[in-house]
């Protein structure tokens, strides 16, 4: 069966999936152990109204809550890349195209689901921080009023 993707496409897809997995893993490590920059100068107005930007504590709590989900997304992509490599070794890059494409779809679905979950977890963590500390400005009070 001749495929439009071909052996080169299978290898390129596999490399791209593994690079994406590595990038997400770096983001997860930064979110868990480090602290992503909170540069107000580069944020647009919509960002500054976001719950994460209300204080340093909400920023940090949200990113720590993102980390496990980003690790899960990265793990899924690494597993998908491993399946792709094994299938190309076992069947040859040309014959493995259907497995590579199916694995790509599953891995991307998993990654998107994990990223959505990371966003929800981060937002909940930031709200938890706001509830625990006294509302010091109008932005924090506005976010707390939304829950009522």
Secondary structure per residue as TSV (DSSP state, phi and psi in degrees):
chain	resnum	aa	ss	phi	psi
A	1	X	-	360.0	122.5
A	2	X	-	-88.9	128.9
A	3	X	-	-112.1	151.4
A	4	X	S	-70.4	-24.6
A	5	X	S	-79.0	-50.8
A	6	X	H	74.5	177.8
A	7	X	H	-64.0	-39.4
A	8	X	H	-65.8	-40.0
A	9	X	H	-64.6	-39.4
A	10	X	H	-61.2	-44.4
A	11	X	H	-66.4	-40.4
A	12	X	H	-65.6	-41.6
A	13	X	H	-61.6	-43.5
A	14	X	H	-62.3	-46.0
A	15	X	H	-63.0	-41.7
A	16	X	H	-63.2	-42.8
A	17	X	H	-62.4	-43.0
A	18	X	H	-67.8	-36.9
A	19	X	H	-66.5	-41.4
A	20	X	H	-62.1	-41.5
A	21	X	H	-60.6	-42.3
A	22	X	H	-65.9	-40.3
A	23	X	H	-64.0	-44.2
A	24	X	H	-65.7	-35.8
A	25	X	H	-62.6	-41.3
A	26	X	H	-62.1	-44.0
A	27	X	H	-61.1	-39.2
A	28	X	H	-65.4	-42.7
A	29	X	H	-65.0	-42.4
A	30	X	H	-62.4	-42.7
A	31	X	H	-66.4	-35.5
A	32	X	H	-81.9	-47.5
A	33	X	H	-101.5	-35.5
A	34	X	S	-99.3	-160.0
A	35	X	-	-141.1	116.2
A	36	X	-	-60.5	145.9
A	37	X	-	-59.5	137.4
A	38	X	-	-112.6	76.6
A	39	X	-	-93.8	102.9
A	40	X	G	-66.2	-28.1
A	41	X	G	-65.1	-30.4
A	42	X	G	-94.9	-5.3
A	43	X	-	-82.9	144.4
A	44	X	-	-88.9	175.1
A	45	X	H	-59.9	-37.5
A	46	X	H	-63.5	-41.0
A	47	X	H	-61.4	-43.0
A	48	X	H	-66.7	-22.0
A	49	X	T	-86.0	-5.0
A	50	X	S	-70.5	150.6
A	51	X	G	-58.0	-36.7
A	52	X	G	-64.0	-28.4
A	53	X	G	-87.1	-2.6
A	54	X	S	-65.4	-31.6
A	55	X	-	-158.2	167.9
A	56	X	H	-64.2	-35.6
A	57	X	H	-67.0	-41.4
A	58	X	H	-67.8	-37.6
A	59	X	H	-59.9	-49.4
A	60	X	H	-67.9	-42.7
A	61	X	H	-63.6	-41.2
A	62	X	H	-64.3	-43.2
A	63	X	H	-69.6	-35.0
A	64	X	H	-65.8	-33.9
A	65	X	H	-73.1	-27.5
A	66	X	H	-68.3	-34.8
A	67	X	H	-53.5	-50.5
A	68	X	H	-60.8	-36.6
A	69	X	H	-71.1	-34.5
A	70	X	H	-69.3	-36.8
A	71	X	H	-61.8	-40.7
A	72	X	H	-64.7	-41.8
A	73	X	H	-62.5	-44.7
A	74	X	H	-63.9	-41.7
A	75	X	H	-62.4	-41.2
A	76	X	H	-62.5	-40.2
A	77	X	H	-69.3	-40.0
A	78	X	H	-63.1	-40.8
A	79	X	H	-64.2	-42.3
A	80	X	H	-61.6	-42.5
A	81	X	H	-62.5	-39.0
A	82	X	H	-64.9	-41.7
A	83	X	H	-61.5	-41.7
A	84	X	H	-62.8	-44.3
A	85	X	H	-63.9	-46.5
A	86	X	H	-61.2	-42.8
A	87	X	H	-67.0	-35.3
A	88	X	H	-70.9	-35.2
A	89	X	H	-69.3	-43.2
A	90	X	H	-72.0	-40.4
A	91	X	H	-109.9	-12.3
A	92	X	-	93.4	147.2
A	93	X	T	-59.2	-36.4
A	94	X	T	-70.4	-42.0
A	95	X	T	-75.2	-20.2
A	96	X	T	-87.1	1.6
A	97	X	H	-54.0	-47.8
A	98	X	H	-60.5	-38.5
A	99	X	H	-68.1	-40.9
A	100	X	H	-62.3	-45.3
A	101	X	H	-66.5	-44.4
A	102	X	H	-62.9	-42.7
A	103	X	H	-65.3	-38.8
A	104	X	H	-59.7	-46.2
A	105	X	H	-61.3	-45.6
A	106	X	H	-64.5	-44.5
A	107	X	H	-65.3	-39.6
A	108	X	H	-70.1	-38.7
A	109	X	H	-60.2	-46.4
A	110	X	H	-59.3	-44.3
A	111	X	H	-64.6	-44.3
A	112	X	H	-63.1	-42.9
A	113	X	H	-62.0	-41.8
A	114	X	H	-66.9	-37.9
A	115	X	H	-68.0	-37.9
A	116	X	H	-63.9	-44.8
A	117	X	H	-62.1	-37.7
A	118	X	H	-62.5	-42.4
A	119	X	H	-63.2	-42.7
A	120	X	H	-65.3	-44.5
A	121	X	H	-62.7	-40.9
A	122	X	H	-64.2	-42.8
A	123	X	H	-64.3	-43.4
A	124	X	H	-63.8	-39.6
A	125	X	H	-65.3	-40.8
A	126	X	H	-65.5	-40.8
A	127	X	H	-64.0	-38.1
A	128	X	H	-61.3	-42.1
A	129	X	H	-64.3	-42.2
A	130	X	H	-64.1	-36.1
A	131	X	H	-68.4	-32.4
A	132	X	H	-80.5	-23.5
A	133	X	S	-109.3	152.7
A	134	X	-	-66.3	141.6
A	135	X	-	-70.9	115.4
A	136	X	-	-98.5	-16.8
A	137	X	S	-143.6	175.0
A	138	X	H	-65.1	-31.1
A	139	X	H	-66.1	-45.2
A	140	X	H	-64.4	-41.5
A	141	X	H	-63.7	-38.7
A	142	X	H	-63.3	-41.7
A	143	X	H	-66.2	-38.2
A	144	X	H	-69.2	-33.4
A	145	X	H	-67.7	-27.2
A	146	X	H	-65.6	-24.8
A	147	X	T	-78.4	-14.6
A	148	X	-	-81.9	360.0
